Amino acid sequence: MKAAERLRWCVVLASLAMACGGGDDTTPTDGAMDARDAGGDAQPDAADDAQPDAVDDVGEDVGEDTTDADPVTDAARDDAEDASDVGDVGDVSDVSDAGDANVADAGDASVVDAGDGAVPSTVAVGHAREFRAVWVASVSNINFPSRTGLSATAAQAELTAMLDVVKRNRLNAVVFQVRPEGDALYRSTIEPWSRFLTGRQGGDPGFDPLYFLVGEAHRRGIEVHAWFNPYRAKSSASSTAVAPHISVTNPEAVVTYGSAVWMDPSRTVVQERLINVIRDVVTRYDIDGVHFDDYFYPYPITGTAFPDASQFSAYTSGGGTLSLADWRRDNVNRMVQRVSQTVADTRASVRFGISPFGIYRPGMPAGITGLDAYNAIYCDPVRWMREGWLDYVAPQLYWPSTQTAQAYGALIAWWAGLATNGRSVFAGNNLGQLGSSSAWTVDEFRRQVELTRAQSSRGARGNIWFTVQPFQSNRMGIADVFRANYYTADVLTPPMAGARPRPPTPSVTASARVLRPTHPDALLLRAWAVYRLDGSAWTLDQVQPATQTSLTVSAAGTYAVSAVNRFGDESLGATVVVR
């Protein structure tokens, strides 16, 4: 980064420190920063609160499974990223099978003395990346908070305990539901506090859950992806809403359908509010991703049409020529495109991904039957990926691999084909079904990990587990099995798509068994990756958050430390000898 640019961001960060303070309960203000930068007719019950939807079986309804790092200043670091002038252009790290570390030697003519031979002072390093995430659902208090009315201290304790489970099991991301029904699990002037916090919408929980979570997660090296429901206004039509909930401020923009209330996707005010919400959160919170689940138009209720006839009539009277189905899809497509552009314009290193229903259309691939999501809920993830509007798609593959009509192996192979131009597919897995029947065994979920990894070279680069709870309880020993056999070491998430300059190489010193990396653009980093030289191969030793200034290794040897920026791009490794 140029000296002048670095100075400018130092001033910004100093201002943030004064504006926002440093306590866990401090909430970023609106002006804190200027960011520039499944089968058969199976479908979820529209009133079912479990998110993302979990289809139990063909023909059945959804089943429910019942700070050292400052989030604001971290976001400012990311904003600076686009303005930085970084080092030599290099290849963006890619993903292979989640197994052995990738090995390559590269560097300049200078060397360090390793005792029994010289090694280059910089080397090309890398390892197999994988997205290992869990959904943390707030709707109906599925995961957090465990019940309404918790004190701020008790709620924070639940979040830190959950993050400790995530870290212990070598997961690297949480997908945290922040807008379950046109509300907020963060401090907002646009939408009211969620009723799932205090028991009543608008009730202040005494702290900002998203702000707290981001700080605690990043301190542990865990990404936070904020999960928004774009159109659901009330999961229960009988619940009480307060201003500025959209059903209060714009009652004409919501409709009751079944036992729930939905925002009408065709209404301009609905899309504008969503865009404002997304921009606000990406600006004020140091989140790593924006995430939607499978609710677009609601899942159809037999014999009941979604009540948007007047809006469609106005569209056709105004000269519109699309069919009803195409018009509805166009409403959703335009929303997805605008959200994508908003995220990219606000902070380019924030991912945008969607987790749609696991079957795109019956017969795709051959032999697959089930709900036609393209025509039932009017979502088109194939187009979203083709247009480059998404960084990843996470299809909800909520069936066992033995269920032929919705076979996991065939579906993940089909979805992996959408991962072009460096974009990713992360499988969504219904871990909440573990133990619910003879089909849902520990071995079934082992098989699902293996089937996903078998498609890694085609772009299937990880899994998102619904939900975190089976890891928390170690149900049927699933956490132990994963930790011992699949998640055997910490890894980084896959880099974002696109060619970017390689980050500058850090400088590293060693004292005893403590490595101390420094970097010219430290504010722009996400992590340090430490590799150990084993024979002629560089093996990943550890991954640590970039806020950690000292890295302890367990044995003498030759090590290389790389810097990883907010896009997931990895620098060359700086080598150092530990004696």
matplotlib code that plots the C-alpha trace (Angstrom):
import matplotlib.pyplot as plt

x = [0.0, 1.3, 2.4, -0.3, -3.0, -1.8, -1.7, -5.3, -6.5, -4.6, -6.6, -9.9, -9.1, -8.1, -11.5, -13.3, -11.6, -12.8, -16.3, -16.9, -14.9, -13.6, -16.0, -17.8, -21.2, -20.2, -22.3, -21.1, -23.0, -24.5, -21.7, -18.9, -17.4, -17.9, -17.4, -16.8, -15.7, -37.5, -38.6, -42.0, -44.2, -42.1, -41.9, -41.6, -44.6, -44.7, -45.3, -42.4, -39.8, -36.9, -34.4, -33.0, -35.7, -35.1, -37.1, -37.5, -38.5, -40.2, -43.7, -43.3, -43.1, -40.0, -38.6, -37.3, -34.1, -35.3, -12.4, -9.3, -10.5, -12.8, -15.6, -15.8, -12.1, -11.7, -14.3, -12.3, -9.3, -11.2, -12.3, -8.7, -8.0, -9.3, -7.1, -3.9, -1.0, 0.3, 3.1, 3.9, 0.9, 0.6, -1.9, -4.9, -4.8, -7.1, -8.7, -8.0, -9.1, -9.1, -6.2, -2.4, -1.0, -0.1, 3.7, 5.8, 9.1, 9.7, 11.6, 14.5, 18.2, 18.6, 18.6, 18.4, 20.6, 18.5, 21.5, 21.8, 21.2, 20.0, 16.4, 15.1, 14.1, 10.6, 8.7, 5.4, 3.1, -0.5, -2.9, -6.2, -8.9, -12.4, -15.5, -16.5, -19.5, -22.6, -25.9, -26.9, -30.7, -32.4, -35.9, -38.1, -34.9, -33.7, -30.0, -29.5, -30.7, -31.8, -34.8, -36.2, -35.4, -31.8, -29.7, -26.9, -24.3, -26.1, -26.7, -23.0, -22.0, -24.1, -22.4, -18.9, -19.6, -20.9, -17.8, -15.6, -17.4, -16.9, -13.2, -12.6, -14.1, -11.9, -14.9, -14.0, -17.3, -20.7, -23.7, -25.6, -29.2, -29.6, -32.9, -35.3, -38.5, -37.9, -36.2, -32.6, -30.3, -28.1, -28.6, -30.5, -32.4, -34.0, -35.7, -36.7, -34.9, -36.0, -38.7, -36.6, -34.2, -36.4, -39.9, -41.2, -40.3, -38.3, -37.1, -33.5, -31.4, -28.8, -26.0, -25.5, -25.3, -23.8, -21.2, -20.3, -20.2, -18.0, -15.4, -15.3, -15.4, -12.5, -10.5, -10.8, -10.1, -13.7, -15.6, -19.1, -21.6, -24.7, -27.8, -30.8, -34.3, -35.1, -38.9, -40.3, -42.1, -43.5, -43.1, -46.4, -49.1, -50.4, -47.1, -47.1, -44.9, -43.8, -42.3, -40.2, -41.2, -42.3, -45.8, -46.2, -44.6, -45.8, -48.7, -49.6, -46.3, -47.0, -49.4, -50.7, -50.1, -50.9, -50.0, -47.1, -46.8, -44.6, -43.1, -44.3, -41.2, -42.8, -43.0, -40.3, -40.3, -39.5, -36.4, -35.3, -35.5, -33.5, -30.8, -30.6, -30.4, -27.6, -25.6, -26.0, -24.7, -21.9, -20.8, -21.0, -20.0, -16.9, -18.8, -17.2, -20.3, -23.9, -26.1, -29.7, -31.5, -34.2, -37.1, -37.9, -41.6, -43.0, -43.4, -46.8, -49.8, -52.1, -55.2, -54.0, -52.5, -50.0, -51.9, -50.1, -52.7, -53.2, -49.5, -49.2, -52.3, -50.7, -47.5, -49.3, -51.5, -48.3, -47.1, -45.3, -45.2, -43.7, -45.8, -46.7, -44.0, -41.3, -42.4, -42.0, -38.6, -37.6, -38.6, -36.3, -33.5, -33.4, -33.2, -30.3, -28.4, -28.9, -27.8, -24.7, -23.8, -24.4, -22.2, -19.4, -19.6, -19.7, -16.9, -15.6, -14.1, -17.4, -18.8, -22.4, -24.0, -27.4, -28.6, -31.4, -33.6, -31.5, -33.3, -33.2, -35.6, -36.8, -34.7, -31.6, -29.7, -31.4, -33.3, -33.9, -37.5, -39.0, -40.2, -39.5, -38.0, -37.6, -41.4, -42.6, -40.6, -39.2, -35.5, -32.9, -29.5, -28.2, -28.6, -27.2, -24.0, -23.8, -24.1, -21.5, -23.9, -23.0, -19.6, -21.0, -24.2, -25.0, -27.8, -29.7, -29.0, -31.2, -31.7, -29.6, -27.3, -29.4, -32.5, -32.3, -34.8, -32.9, -29.5, -26.8, -24.0, -25.8, -27.0, -23.6, -22.0, -24.6, -24.4, -20.6, -20.9, -22.1, -18.8, -17.2, -14.6, -13.4, -16.8, -17.7, -20.4, -20.8, -23.2, -25.9, -26.3, -29.1, -27.1, -30.2, -31.6, -28.8, -30.3, -33.9, -34.1, -32.0, -31.1, -29.5, -26.4, -23.0, -21.8, -24.3, -22.8, -19.3, -20.4, -21.7, -18.4, -16.6, -19.0, -18.6, -14.8, -14.9, -16.2, -13.7, -11.7, -15.0, -15.7, -17.5, -15.3, -17.0, -20.2, -22.6, -24.2, -27.8, -27.4, -24.6, -26.5, -25.3, -21.7, -22.6, -24.1, -21.7, -24.8, -23.9, -20.2, -20.5, -18.1, -15.5, -15.7, -15.4, -12.5, -10.6, -11.2, -12.2, -11.5, -8.1, -6.4, -7.5, -7.6, -8.5, -11.8, -11.4, -10.3, -12.9, -13.1, -11.0, -7.4, -5.8, -2.3, -0.6, -0.3, 3.2, 5.3, 5.5, 8.8, 9.3, 11.7, 12.0, 12.9, 13.0, 9.8, 7.9, 7.5, 6.7, 5.4, 5.0, 3.5, 3.4, -0.4, -1.3, -4.7, -5.7, -5.0, -7.3, -4.8, -1.3, -0.6, 2.4, 4.1, 6.7, 9.4, 9.2, 11.9, 11.2, 7.6, 6.0, 3.2, 0.6, 1.3, -1.3, -3.6, -4.0, -5.9, -3.9, -4.5, -2.2, 1.3, 3.2, 2.9, 4.2, 5.5, 5.9, 9.3, 12.6, 12.7, 12.3, 9.1, 7.4, 4.8, 2.4, 0.0, -3.7, -5.8, -9.5, -10.2, -8.4, -5.3, -2.1, 1.4, 4.6, 5.9, 8.8, 11.1, 12.7, 14.7, 13.7, 16.5]
y = [0.0, 3.5, 5.5, 8.1, 5.5, 3.8, 7.1, 7.8, 4.5, 5.0, 8.3, 6.4, 3.7, 6.2, 8.0, 4.7, 3.9, 7.2, 6.8, 3.2, 2.4, -1.0, -2.8, -6.0, -4.3, -1.3, -1.1, 0.5, 3.6, 4.3, 6.9, 4.8, 4.2, 5.1, 1.8, 2.4, -0.2, -32.6, -35.2, -36.0, -33.2, -32.8, -29.3, -27.4, -26.2, -22.5, -21.9, -24.1, -22.1, -24.4, -22.7, -23.7, -26.1, -29.7, -32.1, -35.3, -37.6, -37.7, -36.4, -35.1, -31.6, -30.0, -31.4, -29.1, -29.7, -28.8, -9.3, -8.7, -8.1, -5.1, -5.8, -2.2, -1.5, -4.9, -3.7, -0.6, -2.7, -4.5, -1.2, -0.2, -3.4, -2.2, 0.9, -0.9, -1.4, -4.9, -7.0, -9.3, -10.8, -14.5, -17.3, -17.3, -20.4, -23.1, -26.1, -29.7, -32.7, -31.8, -33.9, -33.4, -29.9, -28.6, -28.4, -26.1, -24.5, -21.0, -17.9, -15.6, -16.3, -15.5, -18.3, -19.1, -21.6, -24.6, -26.3, -29.3, -27.2, -23.9, -23.1, -20.1, -17.1, -17.3, -20.3, -20.9, -22.6, -23.7, -26.3, -27.8, -25.3, -26.3, -24.4, -26.1, -24.2, -24.5, -22.7, -21.0, -20.4, -17.7, -18.2, -19.9, -20.0, -23.1, -22.4, -18.9, -17.7, -20.9, -19.1, -15.6, -13.2, -14.2, -11.6, -10.1, -12.0, -15.3, -14.7, -13.8, -17.0, -19.0, -17.4, -17.9, -21.6, -22.2, -20.7, -22.8, -25.9, -24.6, -24.0, -27.3, -29.2, -27.4, -25.7, -22.4, -20.5, -19.8, -18.8, -16.7, -15.8, -12.0, -11.3, -14.1, -12.1, -8.5, -7.9, -7.7, -9.5, -6.4, -2.8, -1.2, 1.9, 0.3, -2.8, -3.6, -6.0, -9.6, -10.9, -14.1, -12.2, -10.8, -12.2, -9.1, -7.4, -4.2, -5.2, -4.3, -7.3, -5.2, -5.9, -6.3, -10.1, -9.7, -7.3, -9.5, -12.6, -11.1, -10.0, -13.4, -15.4, -13.5, -13.8, -17.6, -17.5, -18.2, -16.4, -15.0, -15.0, -13.0, -14.9, -12.8, -13.9, -11.6, -11.9, -13.5, -10.9, -13.0, -16.7, -16.6, -14.2, -13.8, -12.3, -8.6, -6.3, -2.8, 0.1, 0.2, -3.4, -3.3, -4.7, -1.5, 1.1, -0.4, -2.7, -2.7, -4.5, -7.6, -10.5, -13.3, -16.7, -19.7, -19.0, -16.7, -13.1, -12.5, -9.4, -9.2, -9.6, -7.4, -4.4, -1.8, -0.9, -4.5, -4.6, -1.1, -2.0, -5.2, -3.3, -0.8, -3.5, -5.3, -2.2, -1.1, -4.4, -4.8, -1.2, -1.3, -4.9, -6.8, -9.8, -12.2, -13.1, -12.3, -15.4, -16.2, -19.5, -21.1, -18.9, -16.7, -16.9, -19.1, -22.8, -23.3, -24.3, -26.7, -24.9, -21.5, -19.0, -16.5, -13.2, -11.0, -10.9, -7.1, -6.5, -8.8, -7.1, -3.7, -5.0, -6.3, -3.2, -1.2, -3.1, -6.0, -9.2, -11.8, -14.7, -14.9, -17.4, -15.5, -12.2, -13.7, -15.1, -11.7, -10.1, -12.5, -12.3, -8.5, -8.6, -11.1, -9.0, -5.8, -7.5, -8.9, -5.4, -3.8, -6.2, -5.8, -2.0, -1.7, -4.2, -6.4, -9.1, -10.0, -13.2, -13.4, -16.9, -18.5, -21.9, -23.0, -26.0, -29.0, -29.9, -27.3, -29.0, -32.6, -34.6, -32.4, -34.7, -37.6, -39.8, -37.1, -36.3, -33.8, -30.2, -28.0, -25.1, -23.1, -23.0, -23.4, -20.8, -19.0, -19.3, -19.7, -20.4, -21.7, -18.2, -16.6, -18.6, -18.1, -14.4, -14.2, -12.7, -15.3, -16.3, -19.6, -21.7, -24.1, -26.5, -28.1, -31.7, -32.9, -36.6, -39.7, -41.0, -44.2, -42.4, -43.0, -40.4, -37.6, -39.3, -37.2, -38.4, -37.6, -34.2, -33.0, -34.0, -32.0, -28.9, -29.0, -28.3, -24.8, -23.8, -22.1, -19.3, -20.0, -19.9, -22.6, -25.0, -25.8, -28.7, -28.0, -31.1, -31.9, -33.0, -32.5, -35.7, -37.7, -40.6, -39.9, -43.1, -46.0, -44.0, -41.2, -42.7, -41.4, -43.5, -41.6, -38.3, -39.7, -40.8, -37.3, -35.7, -38.1, -37.6, -33.9, -34.1, -36.4, -33.4, -30.9, -30.7, -29.6, -26.9, -28.6, -27.1, -27.8, -28.3, -26.3, -28.3, -27.7, -27.0, -26.4, -28.4, -31.9, -30.7, -29.0, -32.2, -34.5, -36.5, -40.2, -39.2, -37.3, -34.5, -37.0, -38.9, -35.7, -34.4, -37.7, -38.6, -35.5, -32.3, -33.4, -30.0, -26.3, -25.1, -21.9, -21.4, -21.3, -18.0, -15.9, -16.1, -13.7, -12.9, -10.4, -9.4, -11.8, -10.2, -9.1, -11.6, -11.1, -10.7, -13.3, -13.6, -16.5, -16.5, -20.0, -21.5, -18.3, -16.9, -13.2, -12.2, -8.6, -7.3, -3.9, -4.2, -6.0, -4.3, -6.0, -9.6, -12.3, -15.0, -16.3, -19.8, -21.6, -24.5, -26.9, -28.3, -32.1, -33.5, -31.6, -30.8, -27.9, -29.2, -27.0, -26.7, -24.2, -21.3, -18.3, -15.1, -12.1, -10.3, -12.8, -11.3, -14.4, -17.9, -20.8, -24.0, -27.3, -28.4, -27.2, -27.1, -24.9, -23.1, -20.8, -18.2, -16.8, -13.9, -14.4, -11.4, -10.9, -12.4, -15.6, -14.9, -16.3, -14.7, -16.5, -18.0, -16.3, -19.0, -19.1, -21.6, -22.6, -24.3]
z = [0.0, -0.8, 2.3, 1.7, 1.5, 4.6, 6.5, 5.3, 6.8, 10.0, 10.4, 9.6, 12.2, 14.8, 14.3, 14.5, 17.8, 19.2, 17.8, 18.6, 21.7, 22.4, 24.6, 23.6, 24.0, 21.9, 18.7, 15.5, 14.6, 11.2, 10.5, 11.9, 8.5, 4.9, 3.1, -0.6, -1.5, -1.6, -3.8, -5.5, -4.3, -1.2, -0.1, 3.2, 5.1, 4.5, 8.2, 9.4, 11.1, 10.7, 8.3, 6.0, 5.2, 6.0, 3.8, 5.8, 2.9, -0.4, -0.1, 3.5, 4.9, 6.4, 9.7, 12.4, 14.3, 17.3, 21.6, 20.4, 17.0, 16.5, 14.0, 12.9, 12.5, 10.7, 8.2, 7.6, 7.0, 4.3, 2.7, 2.4, 0.5, -2.8, -2.6, -1.7, -4.1, -3.3, -4.4, -7.3, -9.2, -8.4, -8.8, -6.5, -4.3, -5.6, -3.9, -4.4, -2.4, 1.3, 2.2, 2.0, 1.7, -1.7, -2.1, -4.2, -3.8, -5.2, -4.2, -4.9, -4.8, -1.2, 1.3, 5.0, 6.7, 7.8, 9.4, 7.0, 3.9, 2.6, 1.7, -0.2, 1.9, 0.3, -1.0, -2.7, -0.2, -0.1, 1.2, 0.3, 1.2, 2.4, 3.6, 6.9, 8.2, 10.4, 10.2, 13.4, 13.3, 15.4, 14.1, 16.8, 19.0, 17.1, 18.0, 19.3, 21.7, 23.3, 24.6, 24.7, 27.6, 28.3, 30.0, 27.9, 29.9, 29.4, 25.7, 25.2, 27.1, 24.6, 21.7, 23.0, 24.0, 20.5, 18.9, 21.2, 19.8, 16.2, 16.9, 18.7, 15.8, 13.3, 11.5, 10.0, 9.4, 11.0, 9.0, 11.6, 11.0, 11.5, 9.7, 10.3, 9.6, 8.6, 11.9, 13.2, 15.6, 15.5, 16.3, 13.4, 12.6, 9.6, 11.2, 14.8, 17.2, 16.7, 19.0, 19.3, 21.5, 24.3, 23.5, 21.9, 18.7, 19.3, 22.7, 23.3, 24.4, 26.1, 23.6, 19.9, 19.1, 15.6, 16.7, 19.7, 17.5, 14.8, 17.3, 19.2, 16.0, 14.3, 17.5, 17.0, 13.3, 12.3, 9.5, 10.1, 7.2, 8.0, 7.0, 5.8, 4.8, 1.9, 1.9, 5.1, 7.2, 9.9, 10.5, 12.4, 11.2, 14.7, 16.1, 16.9, 14.9, 15.8, 13.8, 11.8, 10.7, 7.1, 8.0, 10.1, 7.8, 4.5, 5.1, 1.4, 0.7, 2.7, 2.3, 4.4, 2.9, 4.9, 8.5, 7.7, 6.4, 3.3, 1.7, -1.9, -4.1, -6.8, -4.6, -5.0, -1.3, -0.5, -2.7, -1.6, 2.1, 1.5, -0.3, 2.5, 5.1, 3.2, 2.6, 6.2, 7.6, 5.2, 5.9, 9.7, 10.6, 9.6, 8.3, 5.8, 3.8, 3.0, 2.8, 1.8, 2.3, 0.1, 0.8, -2.2, -3.1, -0.5, -1.1, -2.6, -0.6, -2.5, -3.7, -2.6, -5.0, -3.8, -3.6, -6.1, -8.9, -8.6, -8.9, -12.0, -13.5, -13.1, -14.7, -17.8, -18.0, -18.1, -21.2, -19.5, -21.6, -19.3, -18.1, -14.4, -13.7, -15.7, -14.0, -10.6, -11.5, -12.8, -9.5, -7.7, -10.3, -10.2, -6.4, -6.5, -9.0, -7.0, -3.7, -5.5, -6.9, -3.5, -1.7, -4.3, -4.3, -0.5, 0.3, -2.4, -0.1, 1.3, -0.3, -1.4, -1.5, -1.6, -0.3, -2.6, -2.5, -3.5, -6.7, -9.5, -11.7, -12.0, -14.3, -13.6, -13.4, -15.0, -12.6, -10.0, -9.1, -6.8, -6.4, -9.4, -7.5, -10.7, -11.1, -7.5, -5.7, -8.7, -8.0, -10.7, -9.1, -12.5, -13.9, -10.7, -11.0, -14.8, -14.5, -11.7, -9.2, -6.6, -5.1, -4.2, -4.2, -1.3, -2.5, 0.4, -0.3, 2.5, 1.5, 2.2, -0.4, -0.5, -1.6, -5.4, -6.6, -4.7, -4.5, -2.8, -5.1, -8.3, -7.0, -5.7, -9.0, -10.9, -8.8, -8.9, -12.6, -11.8, -10.1, -13.1, -13.1, -9.6, -7.9, -5.5, -4.5, -0.8, -0.1, 2.5, 4.7, 7.1, 10.1, 12.3, 10.9, 12.5, 14.4, 13.2, 11.2, 10.0, 6.9, 8.9, 10.5, 11.3, 8.3, 6.1, 6.9, 6.4, 3.0, 2.3, 3.1, 0.9, -2.0, -1.7, -1.6, -4.6, -6.6, -5.2, -8.5, -10.2, -7.6, -4.6, -1.9, 1.4, 3.4, 5.5, 8.3, 9.5, 12.3, 14.9, 17.5, 16.7, 17.1, 20.4, 21.8, 19.9, 18.9, 18.3, 18.5, 15.2, 16.3, 17.4, 14.0, 12.0, 14.0, 13.9, 10.2, 8.2, 10.0, 11.2, 11.0, 10.6, 7.0, 5.3, 3.4, -0.4, -1.9, -3.7, -7.5, -9.6, -10.4, -7.9, -7.0, -4.6, -1.1, -0.1, 1.7, 5.5, 7.4, 10.2, 13.1, 15.5, 19.2, 20.7, 19.4, 18.8, 15.4, 15.0, 11.6, 10.5, 7.3, 5.5, 5.1, 8.3, 8.5, 5.3, 6.4, 7.6, 8.7, 9.0, 7.6, 9.1, 7.2, 8.3, 6.0, 6.1, 3.8, 0.6, 1.3, 3.1, 5.3, 6.9, 10.6, 11.8, 10.7, 13.0, 12.9, 11.6, 14.8, 16.5, 16.6, 17.9, 16.7, 18.7, 17.1, 18.8, 17.5, 16.0, 12.3, 9.2, 8.8, 6.3, 7.2, 4.6, 4.9, 3.8, 2.8, 3.1, -0.3, 0.8, -1.4, 0.0, -0.2, -0.6, 2.6, 4.4, 5.8, 9.2, 11.1, 14.7, 16.6]

ax = plt.figure().add_subplot(projection="3d")
ax.plot(x, y, z, "-o")
ax.set_aspect("equal")
plt.show()
